[in-house]
Amino acid sequence: MVLNPHQIKSRCLILGGGGFMGSHLAEELLEKGYRVRVFDRPERDRRNLAAIANQIEICEGDFQNEADLQDVVSDSEVIFHLVGTTLPASSNTNPAYDVESNVIGSIRLLELCARSRPKKIIFSSSGGTVYGVPERSPIDEQHSTHPICSYGISKLAIEKYIQLYARTAGLDYSILRISNCYGERQRLDASQGVVAVFLGSAALRRPIHLWGDGSVVRDFVYVKDVVRAFRLAMEYTGPERIFNVSANEGISISELLRTLTVVTGQSFEIVREAERKFDVPQNILDNRKIQRVLNWNPQVSFEEGLRRTWAWILDQKELPILQDS
């Protein structure tokens, strides 16, 4: 792996840095000596950043507002694009909003980057949706891309626009196609991730809603491993641009439920729902390229990651956890 020593104290801008993945990335960058600037919505809950708030610059604004973006982009040296306004489960209900809020906003960002010329832009894409129904497994970066939900289409469109601006404006970039990321601080009240939703239901002693028969297979990767991949991609100066970030391990939803029973010590009431049309039957990402190029490997096992996530959930004071026990 090629490292650039001149980036060691770069000012890093994390767009969407107050969220689940962004807050972990901010901690990773701080630990390695980088200067961190976080940009997020004014109404964003700041608890994710509470432990490091006095060590970072927090900027508020609207990703759709070019003036707000310009203020934070103009003197940032590395930009992490983690903003997303939709989820796979909801994107098909309003594809126009998905495009307007994500794709158009990203093009405005790239226009600003073309003028300010940051050292690098790193985009959080979706390995779980951009490939679509797999033609082979595990899925490598050369696999064809045929997303079957608006979320995946938008992610892929942003990838293509980044590549366009790399060609026309000379922007350096990395694209990380992340599998199913999970861990502490993931929202429990939305379809941001099946692990968080299931564990949130377990903590509140509510039924778990299972879409389909549980045979859908996913590739779960722990958030601390993911943000380390972001940092390594930033420091890399070689020719490769697109990397899968995954555990390279397929786990069915039924297997997930069995492991959660062990981790939580609970049995679950299961409510079965019809399978969803945007769910591909299997998604396992080949991570050999990022292992070879960036010397990255997932370090936290699936069960250990679940235990850490469960411990964090139990520590959240606002959840009425186990009040009846």
N, C-alpha and C positions, 0 to 999 in steps of 0.2 A: 504494500500500500504506500502511496506517495502522500506525504504530509507537507503542508505549507506552513512553515514556522511564523510567517508574517501575519497569519490569521489568529494567533494565540490570544490577543487581547481585542479582537474585533468587537464592535458594537453589533449585537445580534437583535433583530426585531422579530418577535413572535406574534404574528397576526392570529388572533384567537387564543392568546396566551393565558387567559383566565380560565380556560376550560380544562377538561379531564386530561387530555394528552399535553396541552400547552403548558400547564402548570408543572408537570413532571419534566418537560423539556427545559423549562426555566431553571429548575433545580439542577439538572444535569449540566447545563452550560455554566451556571454559577460555580459549581463544584470544580469545574475545569478551568476557571479563571477568566471566563468571558464576561463582557459587560452585556447586560440583558435589559431590553426594552420590551414591554408587553403592551399590545394594543387590543382593546376589546370594547364591547358595548358599555355604555354608561350604566345600564341596569344590571350588568353581570354581577353575580354574587362573588365577592372577593375572598371568600374563605379558603379557596384552593391555594391562594397565594399568601395567606396570613403569615406563614413561617418565614417567608423571604421578602415580605413587602418593603422592608427598610433597606434592602440590598439591590433592588431593581427599580427601574423607571416604569411607572404605570401610566399609560396614555389611554384616554377614552375617546371614542368616536364611532362613526358609522362607516363600515366597510364600503357601503354604496356611495359615500360622499367623497368625491375626489379631493376636495380641500383637506378633509380630515386625514385622508391617506397620505397626501403630499407632505403634511407636517411631520409624519413619522418616517416616511420612506426616504426623504431627501438626503439625510445624513446617516442612514443605517448602512452598515457594510455587508451584512449577511441578513437575508430575509427568509423566514420560515412561514410558509403559507399554510395555515391550519384551519382557515375559516371555512365553515360549511353551514348552510342555513336549512338543509333538508336531511332526511334520513332515507335509507332504502325503502323502509316500510311506508313512508308518506310521500315520496317524491312523485310517484305516478299519479297521485290525485290532482296535482297542479304542476305539470311539467313547465308551463310558461314561467311560473314563479321560480322554479328550480334554475332555469336558464337565466332569467333576469337577475336573480340575486347572487348566483354563483359564477356563471360563465361571464356575464357582462362585467360584474365587479372585478373578476380576475383579469379581464382584458384591460380595464382601467389601471389596475395595479401594474401590469406589464408595460403600459405606456409610460407610467411614472418611472419605472425601473429603466426603461430605455433612455430616459433623460438623466437620471441620477447615477446610473451605472454602478450598482452594488457589486461586490465581489462575486456573490452567488445568491441564487434563489433556490430554496428547497421546498418542494410541493408534496403535501400529504395526499396521495391518491389512494385508491381502493382496490387492492388485489382481490377482494371478495366479490367485486361486481364488474370490473372492467373487462374481464375475460369472458363472462357469460357461461354458458353450459360447456364444460370442459371436453375437449376432443381427446385429451390424454391427461394422465395424472402421474406424478404431481405436475402442476402447471409451471412452465418456465417463462422467462420474460419474452421469448420469441413466439409464444402461443398467440394465436389470432385473438382479436378483441371484438367480441359481439355481445355487449352488455344487454340485459333484458329488463332493466329498470332505468328510469330517468336519472336517478342518482349516479349510476355507473356511466351513462352517456355523458352527463355533465362533467364528471371527473376525467373521462377520456378526452372530451373536447378541450378542457383546460390544459391537459398534457400537450395536446397538439398545438395550442396557442403558445405555450411556453417554448416548444420546439421552433415555432415560427419566429418568435422574437429572438431566440438564440441565433437563428440564421440571419435575420434582418438587422438586429441591433447588437449582436455579439454578446448576449447575456450568457453567463455561465449558470448551469442549473444541475440539480439532481431531482429525480422523481422517485419517491418511495411508494411502492404498491403494497400496502399493509393488509395482512389478513385480519382475522377477528381479534382486535386488541381488547384487552380487559385489564382491570386492576382497580386500585383505590381511586376514589373520586369520580368514577364513572357514574353518570346519572342513573338513579334507580327507578325514576318515574317516567321513563321514555324508552323507546325502542332503540336506544343507542348501542346496546349490546345485550345478547341473550344472557350472558353470565350475570351482569348487573341486575337485569330484570328478574331473573330467577332467584338470585340471592336476596334482592329486595323483598320479593314475595315471601321468601322463607323467613326473613327477619320480622316481617309483620304478620306472620302466620296466616297468610292468604293463599288461596289456591294458585297453582302455577298453570298458566295457559300454554298448552302444547299444540303448536301448529303442525298438522300432519301426524304421521305415525312415529316420529322420533328417529327416523332413519337418515335424515339429512345430516351430512358430514361437513364439519367445519374445521378450520386450522386456527387454533387459539394461540395468541402470543401475548406475553405479559408486557405491560406498559413500560416498565423500566428497561426492558430489552429493546423496545421500540425506540425510545428516546436516545438510547446509546447509538442506535443505527443512524438517527438524524445527525448526531454530532459527528460521527465518523464520515458520513456523506459530506458534511460541510468541510471537513478537513482534507478530504480527498481532492487531488488535482489531476487525476488521470482522465482517460477518454470515456469511460463508461458513465452512463447517465441514468439508466432505469434499473431499479433493484426491487425484487420481491423481499418483503420483510415478514418472516413467518417462522413457525416452529417446524414446518415440514412434517406435520403429524396430523392425521385425520382422526377426529373424535366425533362420533355421532351425538345427536342431542340426547338420545337414550343413555349413552355412556356418560355424558355430562351430568345428567340427573343422578345416576348411580354414584358418581364421584361426589356430587354435592351432598348426598345423603351421608356419606362418610365424613366429609369436612364439617358439616353443620351438626351432625348427630340427630338429624330430624328425618322424619318421613313426610312426604308431600302429598297433598290432595291435587290430583291432576285433572284439569278441565281440557278436554280434547276439542280442538278447533279444526276447521277445514284447512288443508294445505294452501299456502299462498303462491300465487302465480309468479312472483318475482324471486322466489327461492330456488336457486339452482340445487340439484340433488347432492352435489359434492363439490367442495372447493378446498384443495390442498395445494399450497404454493411451494414450488421448488426453491429452496434458499441457497443452493450451492454457489450461485454467482456472488452474492454478497459475502458469503463465507470466504470465497477465494480472493475477491477484490478488496474488500474492506476489513477482512479478518474479523468478521462479526459472527457470533454464534449466540443463540438464545441461551441464557444462563439459568433461568428460573423455570423449574419444571411446572407442568400444568397443575398438579395437586398443590405444590407449594404456593404458586400464584393465587390459587383459589383460597388457600388458608389465609394468606395475607389480606386478600380482599374481604373475606368474611370477618376477620378481626377488625378491619377498619370500619365496616358497616356496624358492627356491634358497639363501636366506640362513638357512634354518632348520637349525640344527646337528643336530637330532635325526633328520632325515631322511637315510637312506643314499643320497643323490642321486648318481647317476652314478659309483658306486664302481668300476664295471667299465670306466670310460673312462680 
